[in-house]
Each structure stands twice: as structure tokens, then as C-alpha cells.
């Protein structure tokens, strides 16, 4: 397949969304080329190798309600996809609390008096809830009360986003936080499964032997074999459009400037970068909207510990405000293949930052010393047990749901829909939407099918208000893989019920 064929689909981005789109098109016999600006595929779902120690960026579990997504994972990975048991806890006040929260664990961990205050706070929220759930703070307080919110949600969430919870849109909470109230969690604790219909968080998940990047590296190899080139180090510098359609994408890379023509275009590049690359430029209102979109960046400090086992968890959330680390991944508990020496443990200390702030610009040696001090301060490791470390920075890891983000995205969408009719946006950064891996894959599959004549609304994926990991044993999944088979002018934002669950 010739890279500049006008009949091909040009896909910008070699993460889960872009590679899935190319794979779906290959199944339909439609030629495509994938352009990835980095020198590795996978995007934020990549796997990094440091002296044989493997780690991914944030921890990527493989689970999905969509059979089509699960099928792709099985097709590509086969026996390399392992089932793993989940254990995640919250570290707060020098104690561990299970997450999702378990009432008796909270009772014994917090003490009787504090537990009674938590219950009183919850009853107050039930009697006098916030009627307009516009912020994450209001959303959580309505379901758990302000006291439990301050203990188990506020500190960690503000570490993640770098802004007060009162400035984070409730949509993020609706998508990411377990959708139970305190009282329903207590009912669930006494139900023993019985006739209880409360949704429960998954207790196991799948994970590739050598991290999530193994999935995307293997899929990229398969695409090459299928005649769908995956070209690395092709950074998009211009998106040239005329008469309501994109004509070509121009990249800068090892072969200099290259021009890629196509009949259709799929983009998972950050929406802000896409608008910057448009030629001719978008109107000032659209540019302002794009430039005001914000991202939270991410850095990982991996510490190699000379101990066979440090903690039993897959990961822990650190709610201690005296340290900057937000989350700690225990990588060998994701997969034993993530460490080359079974007598050692690798811990990923995760910090949520803004690009070019003080932490982002710290030398790697200083960041390693910081992470060492903090893991010792938390009492998890002795200083003489840490034998090595490395740092990885990931820009634009999380699109921010701050004040006005939905209106800004809507302005951009309206312009793109009217002026780039052969373009579809997919994936987390491509849509500025907090998608998980499977959500991104579904947007990509639907985009590919739209090119083949379907009419899916990509923006309807991941708009359900229920928490994305919840499962209901009585749920009818016969149509779980098919959203509304139509494309309304603009999908409504997720609606959050203002009543207590």
C-alpha cells in the first residue's frame, strides 16, 4: 500500500484508539496508515523497559463490558492475557482501607467516634443534599457525606488534578467513582450476595504478561503484516483542508516533511494540537476554546527494592497530604513477568503534575531521592533496600474536566463537524474525554465502521453515569456493545441524578 494513496484512511495517533481503528478497517479491506509522533506505540498504554523491569503509565487493567473489545484482546494476545486478582487500598492516617470502601473496615480503622461522625455527616447530606450537582465535591458529598469525602476523596483527587474539587466537573465523578451511597454500601455488606442488586466493583481483571504495551506492540506488528503501515516519529505539523474536507496531513520526522493524502481521517491526537495544526487556521473563537483546554501531566518514579514482597496490593492510593505521591503501583503483583528478578520488587511512585512546573523540571536524580524519602516516610520500605530507580514523564495524560470544558469542546466540535466532514475524533485526548482503554477502542471501531457506511455516534460511548467498572449480574448484555445507532447533532452531557442513591 502506497503511503500517499488518496483512497486510504489516514489515522493520527498510534495508541489504543488509532491502532484499533486500523485493525477494524483491515477487517473490512480498507487501506489505512497510522501516524505516530513518538518512537513507540501505545500512547499512555505503553510499557516501558528499564533494565528488564517493566512498567506502564498509570496501571492499565484489561476489562470491558463490550465483547468486541475482549475479542480483540484475545485475538492479539492469546495465552499472554492473564487473569489477575484485584487488591487496591487507600493509605490514610498510617492505616490501610480497602477500596472500594467496606463499612466495617472503615469502622475499625477510623474508630467508633469518628465513624459515628461520618454517619451523622451522611445523614445530614441525605436530608439537605446539594440540589445542583455541578462539581465533584457536591457529587461525592451527596452520596457519602462531607466527612467521608474529606477523608477518602478530597486529598487524593486534588493531588490528581491540581485544583480544588469544587472546580472539577461532576461528570468526572459520575464516570470514575463507584456509584454507591454510604447506606447502600452498608446494605451490600450484609447482603452476602443474596437478592442484593447493588452493583459491585470488579474483583479481577486481565493483564498482558509483559504489560499493556505488549498488546499494542503486537497489534502494530499484525497491522504491518496486514498491509496497514504504522509509521513512528511522524509528528503532525499541518492538517490541510479545503471546501469542508481534509485534503492531507503533513508530518515532520526522520524522512523530513511528508504528505499523507486520504479519503477519510481519524484523529486521536490532543484536540488542542489538532486545532493548532489546521491550515487554514480555525476562527479565533475556536482557537481560544482549544487553547483554554487543560491537561494534567504525569510522571512515574520507579524504585527497585531489594525485597521479595513489599505490599500485597496491585496498587494503593495515598491520601496522606504530607507526601506528594498520589498512587503506588506494585508492578510484580500485576504480572510476575514485570520483574526480571523474583527476589526484588519494583514500585511505581506516581506523581500528578503540570508540564513545566517545579516537579516536572526536577532532575531525575532529585525525583528519585524525593520518591525514596516518601516511600520511607510512609513506612513501606527501608532506605537501604532501594537499589535503583528511573523516571518517565508523560505529558497530557489526563484531559481536565474543569469549569467550562464541555462548552469549549462543543465549540470545537461544531466547527470541525461543519468544516472537516471527513474527520472523526476518537480516544481520550482526541475527544478530550476521560475514556478508558476500552472506551477509546470502541470509539475507534465505530469510526471505522462509519467510514464503511454506518452512522454511529462516537460521543455516546462512555456517557453512562454509572461507574465504568461496575457490573450488575442481572444486566442484559445482549446489546451492550451497541449504543444508539444514530448520530444526533450533539450528544447531551452525562446527566447526574441529584437524588441520593
Secondary structure as the mmCIF struct_conf table of DSSP 4:
data_model
#
loop_
_struct_conf.conf_type_id
_struct_conf.id
_struct_conf.beg_label_comp_id
_struct_conf.beg_label_asym_id
_struct_conf.beg_label_seq_id
_struct_conf.end_label_comp_id
_struct_conf.end_label_asym_id
_struct_conf.end_label_seq_id
TURN_TY1_P TURN_TY1_P1 UNK A 3 UNK A 4
TURN_TY1_P TURN_TY1_P2 UNK A 6 UNK A 7
BEND BEND1 UNK A 8 UNK A 8
STRN STRN1 UNK A 9 UNK A 12
BEND BEND2 UNK A 15 UNK A 15
HELX_RH_AL_P HELX_RH_AL_P1 UNK A 16 UNK A 27
TURN_TY1_P TURN_TY1_P3 UNK A 28 UNK A 29
STRN STRN2 UNK A 32 UNK A 35
BEND BEND3 UNK A 37 UNK A 42
HELX_RH_3T_P HELX_RH_3T_P1 UNK A 43 UNK A 45
STRN STRN3 UNK A 47 UNK A 50
TURN_TY1_P TURN_TY1_P4 UNK A 51 UNK A 52
STRN STRN4 UNK A 53 UNK A 56
BEND BEND4 UNK A 57 UNK A 58
STRN STRN5 UNK A 62 UNK A 62
BEND BEND5 UNK A 65 UNK A 65
HELX_RH_AL_P HELX_RH_AL_P2 UNK A 67 UNK A 77
HELX_RH_3T_P HELX_RH_3T_P2 UNK A 78 UNK A 80
STRN STRN6 UNK A 81 UNK A 85
STRN STRN7 UNK A 88 UNK A 92
TURN_TY1_P TURN_TY1_P5 UNK A 93 UNK A 94
STRN STRN8 UNK A 95 UNK A 98
BEND BEND6 UNK A 99 UNK A 100
HELX_RH_AL_P HELX_RH_AL_P3 UNK A 103 UNK A 110
HELX_RH_AL_P HELX_RH_AL_P4 UNK A 112 UNK A 127
BEND BEND7 UNK A 128 UNK A 128
BEND BEND8 UNK A 131 UNK A 132
STRN STRN9 UNK A 135 UNK A 135
HELX_RH_AL_P HELX_RH_AL_P5 UNK A 136 UNK A 144
HELX_RH_AL_P HELX_RH_AL_P6 UNK A 146 UNK A 149
HELX_RH_PI_P HELX_RH_PI_P1 UNK A 150 UNK A 154
HELX_RH_AL_P HELX_RH_AL_P7 UNK A 155 UNK A 161
BEND BEND9 UNK A 162 UNK A 163
HELX_RH_3T_P HELX_RH_3T_P3 UNK A 165 UNK A 167
STRN STRN10 UNK A 168 UNK A 169
HELX_RH_AL_P HELX_RH_AL_P8 UNK A 170 UNK A 176
BEND BEND10 UNK A 177 UNK A 177
HELX_RH_AL_P HELX_RH_AL_P9 UNK A 182 UNK A 191
BEND BEND11 UNK A 193 UNK A 193
TURN_TY1_P TURN_TY1_P6 UNK A 194 UNK A 195
STRN STRN11 UNK A 200 UNK A 201
BEND BEND12 UNK A 203 UNK A 203
STRN STRN12 UNK A 204 UNK A 208
TURN_TY1_P TURN_TY1_P7 UNK A 209 UNK A 210
HELX_RH_AL_P HELX_RH_AL_P10 UNK A 212 UNK A 225
TURN_TY1_P TURN_TY1_P8 UNK A 226 UNK A 227
STRN STRN13 UNK A 230 UNK A 231
BEND BEND13 UNK A 233 UNK A 233
STRN STRN14 UNK A 235 UNK A 242
TURN_TY1_P TURN_TY1_P9 UNK A 243 UNK A 244
STRN STRN15 UNK A 245 UNK A 253
TURN_TY1_P TURN_TY1_P10 UNK A 254 UNK A 255
STRN STRN16 UNK A 256 UNK A 261
BEND BEND14 UNK A 263 UNK A 263
STRN STRN17 UNK A 264 UNK A 267
BEND BEND15 UNK A 269 UNK A 269
HELX_RH_AL_P HELX_RH_AL_P11 UNK A 271 UNK A 277
STRN STRN18 UNK A 278 UNK A 279
BEND BEND16 UNK A 280 UNK A 280
HELX_LH_PP_P HELX_LH_PP_P1 UNK A 281 UNK A 283
HELX_RH_AL_P HELX_RH_AL_P12 UNK A 284 UNK A 291
TURN_TY1_P TURN_TY1_P11 UNK A 292 UNK A 292
STRN STRN19 UNK A 295 UNK A 305
BEND BEND17 UNK A 306 UNK A 308
BEND BEND18 UNK A 310 UNK A 310
BEND BEND19 UNK A 312 UNK A 314
STRN STRN20 UNK A 315 UNK A 318
TURN_TY1_P TURN_TY1_P12 UNK A 321 UNK A 322
BEND BEND20 UNK A 323 UNK A 323
STRN STRN21 UNK A 327 UNK A 330
HELX_RH_3T_P HELX_RH_3T_P4 UNK A 331 UNK A 333
TURN_TY1_P TURN_TY1_P13 UNK A 334 UNK A 334
HELX_RH_3T_P HELX_RH_3T_P5 UNK A 336 UNK A 338
BEND BEND21 UNK A 340 UNK A 340
TURN_TY1_P TURN_TY1_P14 UNK A 342 UNK A 343
STRN STRN22 UNK A 345 UNK A 353
TURN_TY1_P TURN_TY1_P15 UNK A 355 UNK A 356
BEND BEND22 UNK A 357 UNK A 357
TURN_TY1_P TURN_TY1_P16 UNK A 358 UNK A 361
BEND BEND23 UNK A 362 UNK A 362
HELX_RH_AL_P HELX_RH_AL_P13 UNK A 364 UNK A 377
TURN_TY1_P TURN_TY1_P17 UNK A 378 UNK A 379
BEND BEND24 UNK A 380 UNK A 381
HELX_RH_3T_P HELX_RH_3T_P6 UNK A 383 UNK A 385
STRN STRN23 UNK A 386 UNK A 399
STRN STRN24 UNK A 402 UNK A 402
TURN_TY1_P TURN_TY1_P18 UNK A 403 UNK A 404
HELX_RH_AL_P HELX_RH_AL_P14 UNK A 405 UNK A 419
TURN_TY1_P TURN_TY1_P19 UNK A 421 UNK A 422
STRN STRN25 UNK A 423 UNK A 425
BEND BEND25 UNK A 427 UNK A 427
HELX_RH_AL_P HELX_RH_AL_P15 UNK A 428 UNK A 431
TURN_TY1_P TURN_TY1_P20 UNK A 432 UNK A 432
BEND BEND26 UNK A 433 UNK A 433
HELX_RH_AL_P HELX_RH_AL_P16 UNK A 437 UNK A 451
TURN_TY1_P TURN_TY1_P21 UNK A 452 UNK A 453
HELX_RH_3T_P HELX_RH_3T_P7 UNK A 458 UNK A 460
TURN_TY1_P TURN_TY1_P22 UNK A 461 UNK A 462
BEND BEND27 UNK A 465 UNK A 466
TURN_TY1_P TURN_TY1_P23 UNK A 468 UNK A 469
STRN STRN26 UNK A 470 UNK A 471
TURN_TY1_P TURN_TY1_P24 UNK A 473 UNK A 474
TURN_TY1_P TURN_TY1_P25 UNK A 478 UNK A 481
BEND BEND28 UNK A 485 UNK A 486
BEND BEND29 UNK A 489 UNK A 490
HELX_LH_PP_P HELX_LH_PP_P2 UNK A 491 UNK A 495
BEND BEND30 UNK A 499 UNK A 499
#
